Amino acid sequence: MSDFPKKVKINEEGPREGFQIEKPPVPTDKKIRFINALSGTGLKHIQTVSFVNPKRVPGWADAEEVVMGQEYHPGVEYAPLWLNPKGFERAMQFRDKLTLRGKVSLSASEAFVIRNQNKNLDENLKMQHEYMKQYKAAGVPVDCVGVNSAFGCNYQGDIPTGRVLEAIGQCFEVAAAHGESPPQIRLSDTMAWATPDRIKRTVGAVREKFPDKEVHLHLHDTRGMAMANAYAGLEMGVASYDAAVAGLGGCPFAGHAGAAGNICTEDLVFLCHEMGIETGIDLDALIEAAQVAEEAVGHPLPGKVAKGGNLARLREKAGAVH
């Protein structure tokens, strides 16, 4: 029996994740225009920039300039990404503008974490303790634990559910050692190995072992499964997702041969609205932001609703004709 949520929260990651893989890098002014467009859509959380090594991710060499140049709307959280202590220190310089929240994050795949962060699993686990010390000293709240490559890995293959549960348990152990008990578990389909059956199986197992925690899904559409996977998540009652306008995005270290975009925000919002699930997001404004995204990157993006149109508007026109 399905247990669809009545309301869904969608965190927008298009700017941060989308612009990191574009070649050549997207100009700063176009990034800012896109972020400003997103700010007027009803989205409450937008991950805007990435404080990472510009030699490895040249698409975010201008993170500081973007933070200083963008608009800030009341009621909207603008969040950065960082992958190491230096990145966190850079983010802290803009604490008056950005919303900083810590997390304990591990990978279910050692092969991936080595490529992504140049550390093995033990080194990454130790680093999480160092992060927790930094967060505590800075007064930054820790609101979730996360597992990357939770459904499979291009370098390591299928990821057993038991390994995902083990990684989640390790995350909570790290958090507990520093007096924290994050309320949310984030499962990331970093390399798009998930299928609806795998989503249900993994979410079910996580819920069984950690029944008092909220499950959040980060989905990629590389193999065309993101929307089906989101629907499977909705069937399981999952009410929190990451998405990227127009289907922007992809990890530069995931080893994809083809498109690696995240689940498309406007397509996910459209699905939810057609199912009677609230999002608090203006779909028409989101479609306009998707068009700004395509202009910024200078090539077509995979989102469907921005091209096909909002059915609510088409219904209005059809009704007016008859």
Sequence and secondary structure as in RCSB ss.txt:
>XXXX:A:sequence
MSDFPKKVKINEEGPREGFQIEKPPVPTDKKIRFINALSGTGLKHIQTVSFVNPKRVPGWADAEEVVMGQEYHPG
VEYAPLWLNPKGFERAMQFRDKLTLRGKVSLSASEAFVIRNQNKNLDENLKMQHEYMKQYKAAGVPVDCVGVNSA
FGCNYQGDIPTGRVLEAIGQCFEVAAAHGESPPQIRLSDTMAWATPDRIKRTVGAVREKFPDKEVHLHLHDTRGM
AMANAYAGLEMGVASYDAAVAGLGGCPFAGHAGAAGNICTEDLVFLCHEMGIETGIDLDALIEAAQVAEEAVGHP
LPGKVAKGGNLARLREKAGAVH
>XXXX:A:secstr
     SB EEEE IIIIIHTS SS   HHHHHHHHHHHTTTT SEEEEEEE  TTT GGGTTHHHHHHHS   TT
 EEEEEESSHHHHHHHHTTTTTS   EEEEEES HHHHHHHHS  HHHHHHHHHHHHHHHHHHT  EEEEEEES 
S BTTTB   HHHHHHHHHHHHHHHHHTT   SEEEEE TTS   HHHHHHHHHHHHHHSTTSEEEEE B TTS 
HHHHHHHHHHTT  EEEEBGGG    TTS  SS   B BHHHHHHHHHHTT B    HHHHHHHHHHHHHHHTS 
   SHHHH  HHHHHHHHHHH 
